[in-house]
Amino acid sequence: MTDEPLLRVRGLTKHFPVRQGLRATGLVRAVDGLDFDVRPGETLGLVGESGCGKTTTGRMLVRLLEPTSGSIEFDGRDITHAGRRELRPLRQELQIIFQDPYASLNPRHTVGRIVAMPLQVNGIRPPGGIKARVQELLELVGLNPEHYNRYPHEFSGGQRQRIGIARALALRPKLIVADEPVSALDVSIQAQVVNLLRDLQRELNLAFVFIAHDLAVVRHFCQRVAVMYLGRIVEIGDREDIYERPQHPYTRALLSAIPDVTQLGPAGRIRLTGDVPTPLDPPSGCRFRTRCWKAQDVCATEEPALVPRDGGNQATACHFPEGEPAGTSPEGESGGTSPEGEPAGTSPEGESGGTSPESAEVAAQVDEEVSS
Ligand SMILES: Nc1ncnc2c1ncn2[C@@H]1O[C@H](COP(=O)(O)OP(=O)(O)OP(=O)(O)O)[C@@H](O)[C@H]1O
């Protein structure tokens, strides 16, 4: 892996204007100043609860959405405001896989036609012909090449996602943005698709931005992880640092919901109440403060900046950072688990965006298949 980033994102911002009639009445600050790099062959997980801005970020990276400000450099080219013509060659190298395999495949087209489409649109003539290349791609993603003439409805959910993956691979991309690629699938199928992506990533040296709310799955796929909250990155770093030495209370809260990470049972869990606040009017100071069990007055007035940690990682200089390994409860801190001493912003069961028992099961299956 070279140190030169394949993708360099600086100050990336997307604000959606809110209008009533012709009048602009506000701004949804969906993504608010992201900085990160992805090196060739690297897998970066983008995690956070629903509404944190992950999908908006992913769509800006592949330029399905125009950024409001900031910059995106891909392979040394500034693509932030690239026009249609400039985007065409880019589309070959930068692909996206969508969450919903049902919605992203045209039901009236055969699988052969769907996977061939990127080749045809880009005028690419593979040496052995398009059909042979498509069949090779189907085989690569574990589908029967004989099924070239079948239609999407003849395939299961997992198989349809494999078709979407074959289509994304057709142009030999360098980077794939995968937006919740397994969350619409049955739990029993999720591990198979994650394993396929991981095999392909290694075999083809693909870089990934892997968007997910499920930290257990990200842990098994991604080398680096960026944790997003309300349009901002609160912490970014190597997997081990994020999962074993989280600095930000939000990261810790998300991690504490993964049973196989904390192994602490109910006492170690932090349960966040409510949803992420509206990005129309984010809280002053630290955006996480309204749900943080450590928040004090200073958190409402001073927004902590991202500062370097070891090894090129960064964490928000939280006023009250986590100093302990994931899932331990620092002295005097109830960690959001005791019904009597329940701190502000935490609640009983079920609200955090962390991980369900099902996703822990998926992660275990990924592990099993890797070690066998
Ligand atoms: N076109 C739009 N116009 C206005 N607001 C939008 C638009 N698209 C997204 N948003 C808002 O921006 C915020 C971030 O949305 P986004 O879908 O990027 O979050 P997310 O982390 O991907 O969540 P999810 O996992 O639910 O998709 C949300 O509050 C969402 O309602």
The ligand as an ORCA input file, in Angstrom:
! r2SCAN-3c Opt
* xyz 0 1
  N     -32.088     15.894     -0.293
  C     -32.142     16.225      0.994
  N     -32.766     17.345      1.397
  C     -32.825     17.692      2.703
  N     -32.268     16.961      3.688
  C     -31.628     15.834      3.361
  C     -31.518     15.396      1.996
  N     -30.818     14.221      1.969
  C     -30.508     13.953      3.252
  N     -30.977     14.896      4.086
  C     -30.842     14.966      5.552
  O     -29.468     14.963      5.829
  C     -29.197     14.212      7.019
  C     -28.181     13.142      6.716
  O     -28.811     12.168      5.885
  P     -28.047     10.870      5.368
  O     -29.013     10.030      4.602
  O     -26.807     11.271      4.687
  O     -27.673     10.152      6.750
  P     -27.227      8.646      6.989
  O     -26.225      8.679      8.092
  O     -26.805      8.018      5.716
  O     -28.560      7.984      7.491
  P     -29.251      6.617      6.977
  O     -28.387      5.520      7.515
  O     -30.605      6.659      7.595
  O     -29.295      6.682      5.482
  C     -30.545     13.678      7.489
  O     -31.041     14.538      8.482
  C     -31.390     13.732      6.255
  O     -32.753     13.910      6.575
*
